[in-house]
Amino acid sequence: MSAELIAVGTDARQAWRDAAPRDVDALVSQTPEWMDCVCDCGDHEDVTRLYETGDGHRLVLPLARRRLPQAVSTIGSMPFGWGTGGLISPDGKVTPDDVAAVVADLARERALVVAVRPSPVIADAWESVIPPDVLRIPYMSQSVDLSGGFDAVWNAFAPTVRSQCRKALRRGVAVQRDDTGRLMPIFDELYRKSVDRWARQQHEPRWLARWRARRRDPHKKFQEVARRLRGSCHVWVAWRAGEPIAALVVLTHGYHTTMWRSAMDKELARGMGATELLQQMAIEEACLAGHRFYHLGDSAPGSALARNKRGYGAVELQYTGYRFERLPVTAVDHFLRRQAKRVIGFYD
């Protein structure tokens, strides 16, 4: 099957707006509003592509291009730090034939790198048709199936997680939820404290960890997500004795709820069960809204974070990102990162 490229960027926007709510597998990171956040927070421009197959089937591939000369530019679906992308369709389903037709077009792209990280929800449609010479990057995501309702999910929680939720209530942890952006600065403050804690754990210089966090997650990024996704961006904050001790940013689209970011003040939250209570309440709300999945994001297989997510009944989803490269950019980047980590004694 072939697919004709019929619109790019703003010319594809209306078709994209039509497709995003109709594709049951689409995540918030595959919406036009998310792309607007990407472009407002950095040096990217929207080059989303609209395709049409011979039988009239339409496909949208969200794409953001870094504003550089074409020979050294990179194109991502989505860019680093902005989650997953990949195809969506107003017909509600993306097939391997659809992917194959679009991949043939991407292989002709003259940018230095075209990186596509499809949603794990439709990973199989991509893996079966990607040429063997395309660079593959493995990922693992974890999601909670909400189809049985909250009682079933609660019973699937690990006993220790349920115990922590009850403990939080006994110890006076109070929870606020807001979707106007009012609580985002509180989350941001807790996130910056978490960055310092992660730096200590990883044996990373604090200045370096802060620089990386500002590059990946600048203050403006959280502000723009709250502003543009208002109503779909929920900030949950746990308080004790008037102090914020933990927070989540939860995003919703269609049948999917995504736990996008979490943070805490480790010292104040220690032994409080605050994060567990926040997750419980966010998951319960997702169930009441009729959502199908609660996505907890990526984790390293076998890591403490992965084990923690399994405590909420999360199932592991293996998926792959693909990089079409004119030069071995990824190999060089990985080599340099390994050398830098070795020099500072970084514990990953």
C-alpha positions, 0 to 999 in steps of 0.5 A: 500500500502507498500513502500520499503526503497531502499536507504538512504543518499548519495545513495538516492541523484541522485533519489532526484535530479531527483525528485525535479524538476519534482514534481510541489509541491516541495519547495526549502526547499525540494531540495538537495542543501538546505540539503547541506546548513543544513549539512554545517551549523550545526551538521546534516547529510543527511539521506534522504530516497528513497522509492519504492512502489509495482507499481514502484512509487518512493518517496523521504523524505528529512531527516536530523539527528543530530549527536548524539547517536541514543538513543538521536538523532533527525531526522527532515524534516526539522530541526528547522529553516530550513523550511518545508520538507515532501515527493516529487515524480518524478511522480509529485504528492504525495498521501495519500497512499504514505504518509501512507506507509512512515509513517509506516516506520517512526513509526519504527524509533528508534531515540528519535524524528522524526519530519516531517513538510510537505509543506502546499501545500500538507498538506491534503495528510498527515493529512488524514492518520497520526495515532491519537497518533502522536503528532500534531503541528499546523501552519499557512502559507500565500501565494499569488496566482500568476496565474492571473498575476501581474496586478491581484495581484496588484489589490488584494493588500490592498490600504494602501500597494499600497500607500506605494509602490508609496510613496517609489518611491516618497521619493527616495527609490532605490532598488538593486537585486542580486543573487551572494551573494554580498548583503547578508552581508547587509541583515545580518547586517539589520537582526541583527538590527531587532533581537535587535528590536524584543527583545525590543518588546518582552521584551526579554533580548538582549543577549538572543535574540542574542544568539537565533538568532545565534543558529537559523540563524548564519552568515554562514547560510545566506552565505551558502544559497547564495553560494549553491543556487546561481541563486535561492537566490535573495537578495533585498535591499532598499536604501535611501540616500546611506543607506540600510534601508530594505532587503528581501531574496527570494528563487525560485524553480520550480513554487514557490517563497518563501520570506525566510527572511526580515529585516529592520532598523526601524528608517531609514525605518519608513514611507518610504514604503521600505518593501512594495516596495521590496515585490511588486518588488519580486512578480512582478518578480515571476509573470514574471517568470511564478511562481504559488505562492509567499510564505510569510511564517508562521505567528501566526493566528490573529497576526499583521504579519498575517494582514500585509501579508494579505495586499499583497493578501495572503491566509492563509493555515492551516497545521500540523507538526508531531512528532513521539516521544519515550519520551514526549520531546515536552511537556517538552520543551514547559513547560520549555519555558513557565516557562522561558518566564514567568520569563522574562515577555516575550511578544510573 
